[in-house]
Amino acid sequence: MDRLDFAIKIARKVGKLLLSEWGMPLTVSHKSSFQDLVTDMDKKVQELIVESIRRKFPSDGILAEEGLDESSENMWVVDPIDGTVNFVYGLPSFSVSIAYVRSGEPVMGVVHLPAIGETYYAVEGRGAFKDGERLSVSSRSVLKESIGLMGFFRDFSGRFLSEIEDRVVRVRMLGSIAVGVSYIAAGKADFYVAKRANPWDVAAAVLILREAGGKVTDFNGKDEGIFGKKYVFSNGLVHNEILKVLRKFG
């Protein structure tokens, strides 16, 4: 619980800092392509989180998005801004994601949404919460009543959307896996499909969803942890139907 309290406090603290440049970051550059943005604020926030962890828990390892890999059996996994494009363009769906992992499995996770002022969190075996309110996935069991979420992935998003669009109420692209999966945990949506993800994108959200009663697998239906690539997150009730749609792609 010390780590949970710490993670919530530091996530909210850096969240306030992010709001000072939300929609108007001073510096924007590119990583792998023109679509892959990074700001000086990503790096500044990561440094603040990492320095705080090192002071409080000096024996823990840290894995963070912006080039830090001090992996160990017990480590923090940090995404300073999940949804950097949204942050740059002034859209509200971005988050600070902080997880604590033991032997490859998340045991504590926090996803803080600065622009909305919501904090989602979970500790293994103790349930998932949003600002003190216990979370539970939706009870929707058929696709025609479901809201779906997905990421933007070249040569995949359009094909998946064409297969699913006549089966569900709507599909949304939020631009942040951590935000989207937290929404499933809260019953606001029913599934999220991600063709590609990194540990820092999913570490906190995986635990939050599991503790809220949801399900996480790869595209073949195999239980997936934080070091996978392809993910289906859901309330568990529509999971198999989503897998059937994905099988059409081979």
C-alpha positions as CSV (number, residue, x, y, z in Angstrom):
1,M,0.0,0.0,0.0
2,D,3.0,2.3,0.5
3,R,3.8,1.9,-3.2
4,L,0.1,2.6,-4.2
5,D,-0.1,5.7,-2.1
6,F,3.2,6.9,-3.5
7,A,2.2,6.2,-7.1
8,I,-1.1,8.0,-6.8
9,K,0.6,11.1,-5.3
10,I,3.3,11.3,-7.8
11,A,0.9,10.6,-10.8
12,R,-1.3,13.4,-9.6
13,K,1.6,15.7,-9.0
14,V,3.1,15.3,-12.5
15,G,-0.4,15.4,-13.9
16,K,-0.7,19.0,-12.8
17,L,2.6,19.8,-14.5
18,L,1.4,18.2,-17.7
19,L,-1.6,20.5,-17.7
20,S,0.7,23.5,-17.9
21,E,1.7,22.5,-21.5
22,W,-1.4,20.5,-22.5
23,G,-2.2,21.4,-26.1
24,M,0.8,23.8,-26.3
25,P,4.0,21.9,-25.6
26,L,7.1,23.9,-26.0
27,T,9.0,21.3,-27.8
28,V,7.8,18.5,-30.1
29,S,10.0,16.0,-32.0
30,H,9.7,12.6,-33.7
31,K,10.9,9.2,-32.7
32,S,10.4,6.4,-35.2
33,S,8.3,8.4,-37.7
34,F,6.3,11.6,-38.2
35,Q,3.4,9.9,-36.5
36,D,5.4,9.0,-33.4
37,L,5.7,12.2,-31.3
38,V,7.6,12.9,-28.2
39,T,7.9,16.2,-26.2
40,D,10.4,17.5,-23.7
41,M,7.5,17.2,-21.2
42,D,7.5,13.4,-21.7
43,K,11.2,13.3,-20.7
44,K,10.8,15.9,-17.8
45,V,7.9,14.0,-16.3
46,Q,9.6,10.7,-16.6
47,E,12.7,12.1,-14.8
48,L,10.6,13.4,-12.0
49,I,8.9,10.0,-11.5
50,V,12.1,8.1,-11.8
51,E,14.0,10.4,-9.3
52,S,11.1,10.1,-6.8
53,I,11.1,6.3,-7.1
54,R,14.9,6.1,-6.6
55,R,14.7,8.2,-3.5
56,K,11.8,6.3,-1.9
57,F,12.6,2.8,-3.2
58,P,16.3,2.7,-4.1
59,S,16.5,-1.1,-4.5
60,D,13.7,-1.4,-7.1
61,G,14.3,-1.6,-10.8
62,I,12.7,0.8,-13.3
63,L,11.5,0.3,-16.9
64,A,10.2,3.5,-18.6
65,E,9.2,4.5,-22.1
66,E,11.8,7.2,-22.8
67,G,14.9,5.1,-22.9
68,L,15.3,3.7,-19.4
69,D,15.7,0.0,-18.9
70,E,16.9,-1.0,-15.4
71,S,14.7,-4.1,-15.4
72,S,14.7,-6.5,-12.4
73,E,12.5,-9.0,-10.8
74,N,10.8,-6.2,-8.7
75,M,10.5,-3.1,-10.8
76,W,8.4,-0.1,-11.7
77,V,7.0,0.3,-15.2
78,V,6.4,3.9,-16.2
79,D,4.7,5.7,-19.1
80,P,5.0,9.4,-18.4
81,I,2.4,10.3,-21.1
82,D,0.3,7.5,-22.6
83,G,-1.3,9.4,-25.5
84,T,1.3,11.9,-26.4
85,V,-0.4,12.9,-29.7
86,N,-3.5,13.7,-27.7
87,F,-1.4,15.7,-25.2
88,V,0.2,17.7,-28.0
89,Y,-3.1,18.5,-29.8
90,G,-5.1,19.4,-26.7
91,L,-7.3,16.3,-26.6
92,P,-8.2,15.0,-23.1
93,S,-7.5,11.3,-23.5
94,F,-3.9,11.0,-22.2
95,S,-2.6,9.6,-19.0
96,V,0.2,9.0,-16.6
97,S,0.7,5.2,-16.1
98,I,2.7,3.8,-13.2
99,A,2.8,0.1,-12.3
100,Y,4.8,-2.1,-9.9
101,V,5.7,-5.5,-11.2
102,R,7.0,-8.7,-9.4
103,S,8.3,-11.6,-11.4
104,G,6.8,-10.2,-14.6
105,E,3.3,-9.7,-13.2
106,P,1.8,-6.3,-12.2
107,V,0.8,-6.2,-8.5
108,M,0.0,-2.5,-8.3
109,G,-1.2,-0.1,-11.0
110,V,-2.2,3.6,-11.3
111,V,-3.6,5.3,-14.4
112,H,-4.2,9.1,-13.8
113,L,-6.0,11.2,-16.4
114,P,-4.9,14.8,-15.7
115,A,-7.3,16.6,-18.1
116,I,-10.3,14.7,-16.7
117,G,-9.2,14.6,-13.1
118,E,-9.7,10.9,-12.6
119,T,-7.4,8.3,-11.1
120,Y,-7.8,4.6,-11.6
121,Y,-5.9,2.1,-9.5
122,A,-5.6,-1.4,-8.3
123,V,-3.6,-3.7,-6.0
124,E,-3.5,-7.4,-6.7
125,G,-6.3,-9.2,-4.9
126,R,-7.9,-6.0,-3.5
127,G,-10.0,-4.9,-6.4
128,A,-9.9,-1.9,-8.7
129,F,-11.0,1.6,-8.0
130,K,-11.6,5.1,-9.4
131,D,-11.1,7.8,-6.8
132,G,-12.3,5.5,-4.0
133,E,-15.2,4.0,-6.0
134,R,-14.9,0.2,-6.6
135,L,-14.9,-0.6,-10.3
136,S,-16.6,-3.5,-12.1
137,V,-16.8,-4.3,-15.8
138,S,-20.0,-4.1,-17.7
139,S,-22.6,-6.9,-17.9
140,R,-23.1,-6.5,-21.6
141,S,-22.8,-9.9,-23.2
142,V,-23.7,-9.3,-26.9
143,L,-21.8,-7.3,-29.4
144,K,-24.8,-5.4,-30.7
145,E,-25.1,-3.7,-27.3
146,S,-21.4,-3.1,-27.0
147,I,-19.0,-0.1,-27.3
148,G,-15.6,-1.1,-28.6
149,L,-12.3,0.7,-28.5
150,M,-9.2,0.3,-30.6
151,G,-5.8,1.8,-31.4
152,F,-4.6,3.3,-34.7
153,F,-2.4,0.7,-36.4
154,R,-1.4,0.9,-40.0
155,D,-2.8,-1.9,-42.2
156,F,-5.0,-3.2,-39.4
157,S,-7.4,-0.6,-38.0
158,G,-9.4,-0.2,-41.2
159,R,-9.7,-4.0,-41.8
160,F,-10.8,-4.7,-38.2
161,L,-13.3,-1.8,-38.3
162,S,-14.8,-3.0,-41.6
163,E,-15.5,-6.4,-39.9
164,I,-16.8,-5.1,-36.6
165,E,-18.7,-1.9,-37.5
166,D,-22.0,-3.7,-38.3
167,R,-21.8,-5.8,-35.1
168,V,-21.5,-3.2,-32.4
169,V,-23.1,0.1,-31.3
170,R,-19.9,2.1,-32.0
171,V,-16.1,1.8,-32.1
172,R,-13.9,4.6,-30.7
173,M,-10.2,5.4,-31.1
174,L,-9.1,7.2,-27.9
175,G,-5.4,7.3,-28.5
176,S,-4.3,5.8,-25.2
177,I,-4.4,2.1,-24.2
178,A,-4.2,2.9,-20.5
179,V,-7.2,5.2,-20.7
180,G,-9.3,2.8,-22.8
181,V,-8.6,-0.2,-20.7
182,S,-9.4,1.7,-17.5
183,Y,-12.7,2.7,-19.1
184,I,-13.5,-1.0,-19.7
185,A,-12.7,-1.7,-16.0
186,A,-15.2,1.1,-15.2
187,G,-17.9,-0.4,-17.4
188,K,-17.8,2.6,-19.8
189,A,-16.8,0.3,-22.8
190,D,-16.7,-3.4,-23.4
191,F,-13.5,-4.2,-25.4
192,Y,-10.3,-2.8,-26.7
193,V,-8.2,-4.3,-29.5
194,A,-4.5,-3.4,-29.7
195,K,-2.3,-4.8,-32.5
196,R,0.9,-3.5,-30.9
197,A,1.7,-2.4,-27.4
198,N,4.7,-2.0,-25.0
199,P,4.9,-3.0,-21.3
200,W,4.6,0.6,-20.2
201,D,1.4,1.1,-22.2
202,V,-0.4,-1.8,-20.5
203,A,1.3,-2.7,-17.2
204,A,-1.0,-0.7,-14.9
205,A,-4.1,-1.1,-17.0
206,V,-3.8,-4.9,-17.2
207,L,-4.0,-5.2,-13.4
208,I,-6.9,-2.6,-13.1
209,L,-8.9,-4.5,-15.7
210,R,-8.3,-7.9,-14.1
211,E,-9.2,-6.7,-10.6
212,A,-12.4,-5.2,-12.1
213,G,-13.4,-8.7,-13.4
214,G,-12.2,-8.3,-17.0
215,K,-10.1,-10.4,-19.3
216,V,-6.8,-9.9,-21.1
217,T,-5.6,-12.3,-23.9
218,D,-3.6,-12.3,-27.1
219,F,-5.3,-12.6,-30.5
220,N,-5.4,-16.4,-30.1
221,G,-7.2,-16.2,-26.7
222,K,-4.2,-17.1,-24.6
223,D,-3.9,-15.2,-21.3
224,E,-1.4,-12.4,-21.8
225,G,0.8,-10.5,-19.4
226,I,2.6,-7.2,-19.9
227,F,5.3,-8.3,-22.3
228,G,3.0,-9.3,-25.2
229,K,2.4,-7.3,-28.3
230,K,-1.2,-8.1,-29.5
231,Y,-4.0,-7.7,-27.0
232,V,-7.7,-8.1,-26.6
233,F,-9.0,-6.5,-23.4
234,S,-12.7,-7.0,-22.5
235,N,-15.4,-7.4,-19.9
236,G,-15.0,-11.1,-20.5
237,L,-18.5,-11.6,-21.8
238,V,-17.9,-10.5,-25.4
239,H,-14.3,-11.7,-25.6
240,N,-14.9,-14.8,-27.7
241,E,-16.9,-12.9,-30.2
242,I,-14.0,-10.4,-30.7
243,L,-11.6,-13.3,-31.1
244,K,-13.8,-14.8,-33.8
245,V,-13.6,-11.5,-35.7
246,L,-9.8,-11.4,-35.4
247,R,-9.4,-14.9,-36.7
248,K,-10.7,-13.7,-40.1
249,F,-7.3,-12.0,-40.5
250,G,-5.4,-15.3,-40.1
